[in-house]
Amino acid sequence: MKIEDHALNSLPAQQEDKQLIGAIVEVHGPVVITECIWLPALHQALCTCFDHITYVFEVHPHLDE
């Protein structure tokens, strides 16, 4: 599944400058592991669409660090 970068204060449908930055690699309950072309900023919204449903994720620091 591909993910896109969005500002948290705008809805994905309203955002025109969305950018493909990576893909979802694993899902562990509420934790989604991604591989990104570049490191997104903390608290940045990442969006993806699956089965015609848009999902929005927020970037948090890695818990193991």
PQR file with spaces between the fields and no chain letter, atoms N, CA, C, O and H, PARSE charges and radii, in Angstrom:
ATOM       1  N    MET     1       0.834   -1.151    0.000 -0.4000 1.5000
ATOM       2  CA   MET     1       0.000    0.000    0.000 -0.0000 2.0000
ATOM       3  C    MET     1       0.895    1.236    0.000  0.5500 1.7000
ATOM       4  O    MET     1       1.843    1.312    0.782 -0.5500 1.4000
ATOM       5  N    LYS     2       0.612    2.173   -0.842 -0.4000 1.5000
ATOM       6  CA   LYS     2       1.417    3.394   -0.942 -0.0000 2.0000
ATOM       7  C    LYS     2       0.890    4.450    0.021  0.5500 1.7000
ATOM       8  O    LYS     2      -0.307    4.514    0.299 -0.5500 1.4000
ATOM       9  H    LYS     2      -0.158    2.111   -1.477  0.4000 1.0000
ATOM      10  N    ILE     3       1.802    5.276    0.524 -0.4000 1.5000
ATOM      11  CA   ILE     3       1.401    6.332    1.443 -0.0000 2.0000
ATOM      12  C    ILE     3       1.779    7.690    0.886  0.5500 1.7000
ATOM      13  O    ILE     3       2.741    7.828    0.131 -0.5500 1.4000
ATOM      14  H    ILE     3       2.775    5.224    0.298  0.4000 1.0000
ATOM      15  N    GLU     4       0.992    8.701    1.278 -0.4000 1.5000
ATOM      16  CA   GLU     4       1.215   10.068    0.826 -0.0000 2.0000
ATOM      17  C    GLU     4       1.370   10.983    2.024  0.5500 1.7000
ATOM      18  O    GLU     4       0.874   10.693    3.112 -0.5500 1.4000
ATOM      19  H    GLU     4       0.210    8.589    1.891  0.4000 1.0000
ATOM      20  N    ASP     5       2.057   12.079    1.815 -0.4000 1.5000
ATOM      21  CA   ASP     5       2.339   13.082    2.832 -0.0000 2.0000
ATOM      22  C    ASP     5       1.264   14.166    2.781  0.5500 1.7000
ATOM      23  O    ASP     5       0.950   14.674    1.705 -0.5500 1.4000
ATOM      24  H    ASP     5       2.461   12.315    0.931  0.4000 1.0000
ATOM      25  N    HIS     6       0.697   14.525    3.934 -0.4000 1.5000
ATOM      26  CA   HIS     6      -0.336   15.564    4.015 -0.0000 2.0000
ATOM      27  C    HIS     6      -0.122   16.410    5.252  0.5500 1.7000
ATOM      28  O    HIS     6       0.473   15.951    6.228 -0.5500 1.4000
ATOM      29  H    HIS     6       0.952   14.112    4.809  0.4000 1.0000
ATOM      30  N    ALA     7      -0.598   17.634    5.219 -0.4000 1.5000
ATOM      31  CA   ALA     7      -0.615   18.469    6.422 -0.0000 2.0000
ATOM      32  C    ALA     7      -1.763   18.002    7.310  0.5500 1.7000
ATOM      33  O    ALA     7      -2.830   17.659    6.801 -0.5500 1.4000
ATOM      34  H    ALA     7      -1.081   18.007    4.427  0.4000 1.0000
ATOM      35  N    LEU     8      -1.565   17.982    8.629 -0.4000 1.5000
ATOM      36  CA   LEU     8      -2.600   17.512    9.545 -0.0000 2.0000
ATOM      37  C    LEU     8      -3.828   18.416    9.562  0.5500 1.7000
ATOM      38  O    LEU     8      -4.916   17.958    9.911 -0.5500 1.4000
ATOM      39  H    LEU     8      -0.699   18.261    9.042  0.4000 1.0000
ATOM      40  N    ASN     9      -3.683   19.672    9.197 -0.4000 1.5000
ATOM      41  CA   ASN     9      -4.816   20.589    9.267 -0.0000 2.0000
ATOM      42  C    ASN     9      -5.650   20.606    7.991  0.5500 1.7000
ATOM      43  O    ASN     9      -6.506   21.477    7.838 -0.5500 1.4000
ATOM      44  H    ASN     9      -2.800   20.044    8.913  0.4000 1.0000
ATOM      45  N    SER    10      -5.426   19.674    7.075 -0.4000 1.5000
ATOM      46  CA   SER    10      -6.229   19.621    5.859 -0.0000 2.0000
ATOM      47  C    SER    10      -6.651   18.192    5.580  0.5500 1.7000
ATOM      48  O    SER    10      -5.929   17.248    5.902 -0.5500 1.4000
ATOM      49  H    SER    10      -4.731   18.966    7.199  0.4000 1.0000
ATOM      50  N    LEU    11      -7.802   18.039    4.991 -0.4000 1.5000
ATOM      51  CA   LEU    11      -8.290   16.717    4.635 -0.0000 2.0000
ATOM      52  C    LEU    11      -7.607   16.252    3.360  0.5500 1.7000
ATOM      53  O    LEU    11      -7.262   17.075    2.512 -0.5500 1.4000
ATOM      54  H    LEU    11      -8.388   18.806    4.730  0.4000 1.0000
ATOM      55  N    PRO    12      -7.401   14.925    3.204 -0.5600 1.5000
ATOM      56  CA   PRO    12      -6.732   14.423    2.002  0.2800 2.0000
ATOM      57  C    PRO    12      -7.399   14.864    0.703  0.5500 1.7000
ATOM      58  O    PRO    12      -6.706   15.155   -0.272 -0.5500 1.4000
ATOM      59  N    ALA    13      -8.736   14.921    0.669 -0.4000 1.5000
ATOM      60  CA   ALA    13      -9.422   15.310   -0.565 -0.0000 2.0000
ATOM      61  C    ALA    13      -9.189   16.778   -0.899  0.5500 1.7000
ATOM      62  O    ALA    13      -9.288   17.174   -2.061 -0.5500 1.4000
ATOM      63  H    ALA    13      -9.299   14.685    1.460  0.4000 1.0000
ATOM      64  N    GLN    14      -8.878   17.592    0.120 -0.4000 1.5000
ATOM      65  CA   GLN    14      -8.663   19.013   -0.099 -0.0000 2.0000
ATOM      66  C    GLN    14      -7.209   19.342   -0.396  0.5500 1.7000
ATOM      67  O    GLN    14      -6.908   20.447   -0.848 -0.5500 1.4000
ATOM      68  H    GLN    14      -8.798   17.270    1.063  0.4000 1.0000
ATOM      69  N    GLN    15      -6.317   18.417   -0.154 -0.4000 1.5000
ATOM      70  CA   GLN    15      -4.877   18.668   -0.286 -0.0000 2.0000
ATOM      71  C    GLN    15      -4.448   18.440   -1.736  0.5500 1.7000
ATOM      72  O    GLN    15      -4.594   17.333   -2.256 -0.5500 1.4000
ATOM      73  H    GLN    15      -6.562   17.520    0.213  0.4000 1.0000
ATOM      74  N    GLU    16      -3.922   19.475   -2.390 -0.4000 1.5000
ATOM      75  CA   GLU    16      -3.510   19.346   -3.779 -0.0000 2.0000
ATOM      76  C    GLU    16      -2.033   19.025   -3.923  0.5500 1.7000
ATOM      77  O    GLU    16      -1.613   18.529   -4.968 -0.5500 1.4000
ATOM      78  H    GLU    16      -3.804   20.374   -1.968  0.4000 1.0000
ATOM      79  N    ASP    17      -1.230   19.299   -2.891 -0.4000 1.5000
ATOM      80  CA   ASP    17       0.208   19.085   -3.009 -0.0000 2.0000
ATOM      81  C    ASP    17       0.651   17.777   -2.355  0.5500 1.7000
ATOM      82  O    ASP    17       1.764   17.687   -1.837 -0.5500 1.4000
ATOM      83  H    ASP    17      -1.571   19.702   -2.042  0.4000 1.0000
ATOM      84  N    LYS    18      -0.219   16.762   -2.379 -0.4000 1.5000
ATOM      85  CA   LYS    18       0.164   15.478   -1.806 -0.0000 2.0000
ATOM      86  C    LYS    18       1.301   14.870   -2.614  0.5500 1.7000
ATOM      87  O    LYS    18       1.444   15.129   -3.809 -0.5500 1.4000
ATOM      88  H    LYS    18      -1.123   16.835   -2.800  0.4000 1.0000
ATOM      89  N    GLN    19       2.095   14.066   -1.948 -0.4000 1.5000
ATOM      90  CA   GLN    19       3.316   13.557   -2.548 -0.0000 2.0000
ATOM      91  C    GLN    19       3.504   12.101   -2.130  0.5500 1.7000
ATOM      92  O    GLN    19       3.416   11.791   -0.942 -0.5500 1.4000
ATOM      93  H    GLN    19       1.979   13.855   -0.977  0.4000 1.0000
ATOM      94  N    LEU    20       3.760   11.206   -3.079 -0.4000 1.5000
ATOM      95  CA   LEU    20       4.027    9.807   -2.780 -0.0000 2.0000
ATOM      96  C    LEU    20       5.394    9.710   -2.125  0.5500 1.7000
ATOM      97  O    LEU    20       6.398   10.107   -2.716 -0.5500 1.4000
ATOM      98  H    LEU    20       3.831   11.458   -4.044  0.4000 1.0000
ATOM      99  N    ILE    21       5.439    9.173   -0.878 -0.4000 1.5000
ATOM     100  CA   ILE    21       6.719    9.141   -0.163 -0.0000 2.0000
ATOM     101  C    ILE    21       7.147    7.750    0.279  0.5500 1.7000
ATOM     102  O    ILE    21       8.275    7.588    0.742 -0.5500 1.4000
ATOM     103  H    ILE    21       4.624    8.851   -0.397  0.4000 1.0000
ATOM     104  N    GLY    22       6.288    6.737    0.155 -0.4000 1.5000
ATOM     105  CA   GLY    22       6.717    5.419    0.613 -0.0000 2.0000
ATOM     106  C    GLY    22       5.599    4.398    0.580  0.5500 1.7000
ATOM     107  O    GLY    22       4.609    4.551   -0.136 -0.5500 1.4000
ATOM     108  H    GLY    22       5.371    6.869   -0.222  0.4000 1.0000
ATOM     109  N    ALA    23       5.785    3.330    1.389 -0.4000 1.5000
ATOM     110  CA   ALA    23       4.830    2.232    1.411 -0.0000 2.0000
ATOM     111  C    ALA    23       4.713    1.657    2.817  0.5500 1.7000
ATOM     112  O    ALA    23       5.645    1.744    3.616 -0.5500 1.4000
ATOM     113  H    ALA    23       6.589    3.206    1.971  0.4000 1.0000
ATOM     114  N    ILE    24       3.559    1.070    3.106 -0.4000 1.5000
ATOM     115  CA   ILE    24       3.357    0.373    4.371 -0.0000 2.0000
ATOM     116  C    ILE    24       4.016   -0.993    4.265  0.5500 1.7000
ATOM     117  O    ILE    24       3.793   -1.724    3.300 -0.5500 1.4000
ATOM     118  H    ILE    24       2.801    0.999    2.457  0.4000 1.0000
ATOM     119  N    VAL    25       4.834   -1.336    5.269 -0.4000 1.5000
ATOM     120  CA   VAL    25       5.572   -2.596    5.275 -0.0000 2.0000
ATOM     121  C    VAL    25       4.909   -3.614    6.201  0.5500 1.7000
ATOM     122  O    VAL    25       4.752   -4.779    5.836 -0.5500 1.4000
ATOM     123  H    VAL    25       5.014   -0.742    6.053  0.4000 1.0000
ATOM     124  N    GLU    26       4.520   -3.174    7.402 -0.4000 1.5000
ATOM     125  CA   GLU    26       3.904   -4.060    8.393 -0.0000 2.0000
ATOM     126  C    GLU    26       2.847   -3.298    9.178  0.5500 1.7000
ATOM     127  O    GLU    26       2.897   -2.074    9.303 -0.5500 1.4000
ATOM     128  H    GLU    26       4.647   -2.228    7.699  0.4000 1.0000
ATOM     129  N    VAL    27       1.880   -4.060    9.710 -0.4000 1.5000
ATOM     130  CA   VAL    27       0.884   -3.494   10.611 -0.0000 2.0000
ATOM     131  C    VAL    27       0.822   -4.386   11.839  0.5500 1.7000
ATOM     132  O    VAL    27       0.618   -5.595   11.727 -0.5500 1.4000
ATOM     133  H    VAL    27       1.839   -5.054    9.609  0.4000 1.0000
ATOM     134  N    HIS    28       1.000   -3.785   13.020 -0.4000 1.5000
ATOM     135  CA   HIS    28       0.938   -4.491   14.298 -0.0000 2.0000
ATOM     136  C    HIS    28      -0.082   -3.772   15.172  0.5500 1.7000
ATOM     137  O    HIS    28       0.279   -2.879   15.938 -0.5500 1.4000
ATOM     138  H    HIS    28       1.165   -2.803   13.110  0.4000 1.0000
ATOM     139  N    GLY    29      -1.343   -4.152   15.066 -0.4000 1.5000
ATOM     140  CA   GLY    29      -2.389   -3.456   15.813 -0.0000 2.0000
ATOM     141  C    GLY    29      -2.450   -2.006   15.372  0.5500 1.7000
ATOM     142  O    GLY    29      -2.620   -1.727   14.185 -0.5500 1.4000
ATOM     143  H    GLY    29      -1.636   -4.878   14.444  0.4000 1.0000
ATOM     144  N    PRO    30      -2.312   -1.061   16.326 -0.5600 1.5000
ATOM     145  CA   PRO    30      -2.383    0.357   15.959  0.2800 2.0000
ATOM     146  C    PRO    30      -1.075    0.916   15.395  0.5500 1.7000
ATOM     147  O    PRO    30      -1.023    2.076   14.988 -0.5500 1.4000
ATOM     148  N    VAL    31      -0.027    0.100   15.368 -0.4000 1.5000
ATOM     149  CA   VAL    31       1.284    0.556   14.887 -0.0000 2.0000
ATOM     150  C    VAL    31       1.456    0.159   13.426  0.5500 1.7000
ATOM     151  O    VAL    31       1.292   -1.008   13.070 -0.5500 1.4000
ATOM     152  H    VAL    31      -0.070   -0.843   15.699  0.4000 1.0000
ATOM     153  N    VAL    32       1.788    1.133   12.583 -0.4000 1.5000
ATOM     154  CA   VAL    32       2.002    0.891   11.154 -0.0000 2.0000
ATOM     155  C    VAL    32       3.464    1.195   10.845  0.5500 1.7000
ATOM     156  O    VAL    32       3.936    2.307   11.083 -0.5500 1.4000
ATOM     157  H    VAL    32       1.921    2.081   12.872  0.4000 1.0000
ATOM     158  N    ILE    33       4.181    0.200   10.312 -0.4000 1.5000
ATOM     159  CA   ILE    33       5.587    0.359    9.947 -0.0000 2.0000
ATOM     160  C    ILE    33       5.640    0.743    8.469  0.5500 1.7000
ATOM     161  O    ILE    33       5.030    0.086    7.626 -0.5500 1.4000
ATOM     162  H    ILE    33       3.797   -0.703   10.119  0.4000 1.0000
ATOM     163  N    THR    34       6.376    1.811    8.166 -0.4000 1.5000
ATOM     164  CA   THR    34       6.481    2.279    6.787 -0.0000 2.0000
ATOM     165  C    THR    34       7.934    2.365    6.351  0.5500 1.7000
ATOM     166  O    THR    34       8.837    2.468    7.181 -0.5500 1.4000
ATOM     167  H    THR    34       6.873    2.344    8.852  0.4000 1.0000
ATOM     168  N    GLU    35       8.147    2.323    5.057 -0.4000 1.5000
ATOM     169  CA   GLU    35       9.442    2.636    4.443 -0.0000 2.0000
ATOM     170  C    GLU    35       9.207    3.868    3.590  0.5500 1.7000
ATOM     171  O    GLU    35       8.361    3.864    2.696 -0.5500 1.4000
ATOM     172  H    GLU    35       7.413    2.239    4.383  0.4000 1.0000
ATOM     173  N    CYS    36       9.961    4.925    3.871 -0.4000 1.5000
ATOM     174  CA   CYS    36       9.761    6.196    3.174 -0.0000 2.0000
ATOM     175  C    CYS    36      11.009    6.599    2.403  0.5500 1.7000
ATOM     176  O    CYS    36      12.129    6.259    2.784 -0.5500 1.4000
ATOM     177  H    CYS    36      10.649    4.929    4.597  0.4000 1.0000
ATOM     178  N    ILE    37      10.801    7.321    1.322 -0.4000 1.5000
ATOM     179  CA   ILE    37      11.893    7.857    0.514 -0.0000 2.0000
ATOM     180  C    ILE    37      12.699    8.846    1.336  0.5500 1.7000
ATOM     181  O    ILE    37      13.928    8.857    1.262 -0.5500 1.4000
ATOM     182  H    ILE    37       9.891    7.597    1.012  0.4000 1.0000
ATOM     183  N    TRP    38      12.017    9.682    2.124 -0.4000 1.5000
ATOM     184  CA   TRP    38      12.659   10.628    3.031 -0.0000 2.0000
ATOM     185  C    TRP    38      11.909   10.577    4.349  0.5500 1.7000
ATOM     186  O    TRP    38      10.756   10.148    4.388 -0.5500 1.4000
ATOM     187  H    TRP    38      11.019    9.673    2.184  0.4000 1.0000
ATOM     188  N    LEU    39      12.543   11.008    5.423 -0.4000 1.5000
ATOM     189  CA   LEU    39      11.966   10.950    6.756 -0.0000 2.0000
ATOM     190  C    LEU    39      10.929   12.060    6.928  0.5500 1.7000
ATOM     191  O    LEU    39      11.277   13.239    6.886 -0.5500 1.4000
ATOM     192  H    LEU    39      13.479   11.357    5.391  0.4000 1.0000
ATOM     193  N    PRO    40       9.650   11.694    7.123 -0.5600 1.5000
ATOM     194  CA   PRO    40       8.636   12.729    7.324  0.2800 2.0000
ATOM     195  C    PRO    40       8.790   13.379    8.701  0.5500 1.7000
ATOM     196  O    PRO    40       9.325   12.770    9.627 -0.5500 1.4000
ATOM     197  N    ALA    41       8.324   14.604    8.823 -0.4000 1.5000
ATOM     198  CA   ALA    41       8.405   15.337   10.090 -0.0000 2.0000
ATOM     199  C    ALA    41       7.508   14.690   11.145  0.5500 1.7000
ATOM     200  O    ALA    41       6.492   14.078   10.815 -0.5500 1.4000
ATOM     201  H    ALA    41       7.889   15.099    8.070  0.4000 1.0000
ATOM     202  N    LEU    42       7.890   14.832   12.413 -0.4000 1.5000
ATOM     203  CA   LEU    42       7.047   14.340   13.501 -0.0000 2.0000
ATOM     204  C    LEU    42       5.682   15.011   13.432  0.5500 1.7000
ATOM     205  O    LEU    42       5.578   16.201   13.133 -0.5500 1.4000
ATOM     206  H    LEU    42       8.715   15.329   12.681  0.4000 1.0000
ATOM     207  N    HIS    43       4.642   14.240   13.709 -0.4000 1.5000
ATOM     208  CA   HIS    43       3.244   14.686   13.717 -0.0000 2.0000
ATOM     209  C    HIS    43       2.716   15.014   12.323  0.5500 1.7000
ATOM     210  O    HIS    43       1.630   15.580   12.197 -0.5500 1.4000
ATOM     211  H    HIS    43       4.726   13.274   13.951  0.4000 1.0000
ATOM     212  N    GLN    44       3.459   14.673   11.284 -0.4000 1.5000
ATOM     213  CA   GLN    44       2.988   14.846    9.903 -0.0000 2.0000
ATOM     214  C    GLN    44       1.924   13.791    9.625  0.5500 1.7000
ATOM     215  O    GLN    44       2.024   12.673   10.132 -0.5500 1.4000
ATOM     216  H    GLN    44       4.341   14.213   11.386  0.4000 1.0000
ATOM     217  N    ALA    45       0.928   14.116    8.846 -0.4000 1.5000
ATOM     218  CA   ALA    45      -0.099   13.157    8.457 -0.0000 2.0000
ATOM     219  C    ALA    45       0.371   12.377    7.235  0.5500 1.7000
ATOM     220  O    ALA    45       0.863   12.956    6.266 -0.5500 1.4000
ATOM     221  H    ALA    45       0.848   15.024    8.434  0.4000 1.0000
ATOM     222  N    LEU    46       0.213   11.061    7.293 -0.4000 1.5000
ATOM     223  CA   LEU    46       0.473   10.189    6.151 -0.0000 2.0000
ATOM     224  C    LEU    46      -0.848    9.528    5.800  0.5500 1.7000
ATOM     225  O    LEU    46      -1.535    9.013    6.683 -0.5500 1.4000
ATOM     226  H    LEU    46      -0.187   10.591    8.080  0.4000 1.0000
ATOM     227  N    CYS    47      -1.214    9.533    4.530 -0.4000 1.5000
ATOM     228  CA   CYS    47      -2.505    9.016    4.099 -0.0000 2.0000
ATOM     229  C    CYS    47      -2.337    7.906    3.079  0.5500 1.7000
ATOM     230  O    CYS    47      -1.395    7.902    2.286 -0.5500 1.4000
ATOM     231  H    CYS    47      -0.656    9.950    3.812  0.4000 1.0000
ATOM     232  N    THR    48      -3.267    6.965    3.117 -0.4000 1.5000
ATOM     233  CA   THR    48      -3.315    5.925    2.105 -0.0000 2.0000
ATOM     234  C    THR    48      -4.774    5.582    1.844  0.5500 1.7000
ATOM     235  O    THR    48      -5.642    5.890    2.660 -0.5500 1.4000
ATOM     236  H    THR    48      -4.032    6.968    3.762  0.4000 1.0000
ATOM     237  N    CYS    49      -5.043    4.954    0.723 -0.4000 1.5000
ATOM     238  CA   CYS    49      -6.397    4.549    0.368 -0.0000 2.0000
ATOM     239  C    CYS    49      -6.404    3.046    0.109  0.5500 1.7000
ATOM     240  O    CYS    49      -5.560    2.535   -0.626 -0.5500 1.4000
ATOM     241  H    CYS    49      -4.337    4.705    0.060  0.4000 1.0000
ATOM     242  N    PHE    50      -7.361    2.339    0.715 -0.4000 1.5000
ATOM     243  CA   PHE    50      -7.489    0.894    0.534 -0.0000 2.0000
ATOM     244  C    PHE    50      -8.973    0.569    0.476  0.5500 1.7000
ATOM     245  O    PHE    50      -9.728    0.977    1.358 -0.5500 1.4000
ATOM     246  H    PHE    50      -8.047    2.755    1.312  0.4000 1.0000
ATOM     247  N    ASP    51      -9.398   -0.152   -0.539 -0.4000 1.5000
ATOM     248  CA   ASP    51     -10.818   -0.480   -0.740 -0.0000 2.0000
ATOM     249  C    ASP    51     -11.701    0.769   -0.701  0.5500 1.7000
ATOM     250  O    ASP    51     -12.769    0.757   -0.089 -0.5500 1.4000
ATOM     251  H    ASP    51      -8.785   -0.483   -1.256  0.4000 1.0000
ATOM     252  N    HIS    52     -11.261    1.834   -1.347 -0.4000 1.5000
ATOM     253  CA   HIS    52     -11.997    3.097   -1.462 -0.0000 2.0000
ATOM     254  C    HIS    52     -12.186    3.809   -0.122  0.5500 1.7000
ATOM     255  O    HIS    52     -13.051    4.677   -0.007 -0.5500 1.4000
ATOM     256  H    HIS    52     -10.393    1.843   -1.844  0.4000 1.0000
ATOM     257  N    ILE    53     -11.391    3.456    0.890 -0.4000 1.5000
ATOM     258  CA   ILE    53     -11.423    4.121    2.194 -0.0000 2.0000
ATOM     259  C    ILE    53     -10.071    4.785    2.413  0.5500 1.7000
ATOM     260  O    ILE    53      -9.031    4.150    2.235 -0.5500 1.4000
ATOM     261  H    ILE    53     -10.688    2.751    0.796  0.4000 1.0000
ATOM     262  N    THR    54     -10.079    6.064    2.800 -0.4000 1.5000
ATOM     263  CA   THR    54      -8.835    6.786    3.077 -0.0000 2.0000
ATOM     264  C    THR    54      -8.489    6.640    4.552  0.5500 1.7000
ATOM     265  O    THR    54      -9.330    6.865    5.422 -0.5500 1.4000
ATOM     266  H    THR    54     -10.923    6.579    2.944  0.4000 1.0000
ATOM     267  N    TYR    55      -7.242    6.262    4.826 -0.4000 1.5000
ATOM     268  CA   TYR    55      -6.737    6.126    6.189 -0.0000 2.0000
ATOM     269  C    TYR    55      -5.679    7.196    6.413  0.5500 1.7000
ATOM     270  O    TYR    55      -4.845    7.442    5.542 -0.5500 1.4000
ATOM     271  H    TYR    55      -6.559    6.080    4.119  0.4000 1.0000
ATOM     272  N    VAL    56      -5.712    7.832    7.582 -0.4000 1.5000
ATOM     273  CA   VAL    56      -4.751    8.873    7.928 -0.0000 2.0000
ATOM     274  C    VAL    56      -3.955    8.404    9.144  0.5500 1.7000
ATOM     275  O    VAL    56      -4.528    7.981   10.148 -0.5500 1.4000
ATOM     276  H    VAL    56      -6.390    7.633    8.289  0.4000 1.0000
ATOM     277  N    PHE    57      -2.626    8.485    9.041 -0.4000 1.5000
ATOM     278  CA   PHE    57      -1.722    8.094   10.123 -0.0000 2.0000
ATOM     279  C    PHE    57      -0.909    9.314   10.523  0.5500 1.7000
ATOM     280  O    PHE    57      -0.636   10.183    9.694 -0.5500 1.4000
ATOM     281  H    PHE    57      -2.161    8.829    8.226  0.4000 1.0000
ATOM     282  N    GLU    58      -0.522    9.380   11.792 -0.4000 1.5000
ATOM     283  CA   GLU    58       0.322   10.477   12.271 -0.0000 2.0000
ATOM     284  C    GLU    58       1.709    9.935   12.593  0.5500 1.7000
ATOM     285  O    GLU    58       1.832    8.886   13.225 -0.5500 1.4000
ATOM     286  H    GLU    58      -0.744    8.674   12.465  0.4000 1.0000
ATOM     287  N    VAL    59       2.750   10.639   12.164 -0.4000 1.5000
ATOM     288  CA   VAL    59       4.135   10.217   12.392 -0.0000 2.0000
ATOM     289  C    VAL    59       4.498   10.441   13.862  0.5500 1.7000
ATOM     290  O    VAL    59       4.306   11.527   14.408 -0.5500 1.4000
ATOM     291  H    VAL    59       2.650   11.491   11.650  0.4000 1.0000
ATOM     292  N    HIS    60       5.029    9.381   14.488 -0.4000 1.5000
ATOM     293  CA   HIS    60       5.515    9.435   15.871 -0.0000 2.0000
ATOM     294  C    HIS    60       6.942    8.924   15.900  0.5500 1.7000
ATOM     295  O    HIS    60       7.361    8.229   14.974 -0.5500 1.4000
ATOM     296  H    HIS    60       5.184    8.499   14.044  0.4000 1.0000
ATOM     297  N    PRO    61       7.710    9.254   16.948 -0.5600 1.5000
ATOM     298  CA   PRO    61       9.080    8.736   17.050  0.2800 2.0000
ATOM     299  C    PRO    61       9.069    7.219   17.177  0.5500 1.7000
ATOM     300  O    PRO    61       8.107    6.637   17.678 -0.5500 1.4000
ATOM     301  N    HIS    62      10.126    6.593   16.728 -0.4000 1.5000
ATOM     302  CA   HIS    62      10.260    5.146   16.848 -0.0000 2.0000
ATOM     303  C    HIS    62      10.326    4.787   18.322  0.5500 1.7000
ATOM     304  O    HIS    62      11.089    5.403   19.066 -0.5500 1.4000
ATOM     305  H    HIS    62      10.908    7.066   16.321  0.4000 1.0000
ATOM     306  N    LEU    63       9.549    3.810   18.763 -0.4000 1.5000
ATOM     307  CA   LEU    63       9.455    3.479   20.187 -0.0000 2.0000
ATOM     308  C    LEU    63      10.690    2.791   20.738  0.5500 1.7000
ATOM     309  O    LEU    63      10.905    2.808   21.950 -0.5500 1.4000
ATOM     310  H    LEU    63       8.930    3.309   18.159  0.4000 1.0000
ATOM     311  N    ASP    64      11.513    2.184   19.883 -0.4000 1.5000
ATOM     312  CA   ASP    64      12.705    1.471   20.343 -0.0000 2.0000
ATOM     313  C    ASP    64      13.888    2.395   20.584  0.5500 1.7000
ATOM     314  O    ASP    64      14.914    1.943   21.092 -0.5500 1.4000
ATOM     315  H    ASP    64      11.338    2.171   18.898  0.4000 1.0000
ATOM     316  N    GLU    65      13.783    3.653   20.242 -0.4000 1.5000
ATOM     317  CA   GLU    65      14.918    4.578   20.375 -0.0000 2.0000
ATOM     318  C    GLU    65      14.821    5.419   21.622  0.5500 1.7000
ATOM     319  O    GLU    65      15.697    6.245   21.878 -0.5500 1.4000
ATOM     320  H    GLU    65      12.949    4.020   19.829  0.4000 1.0000
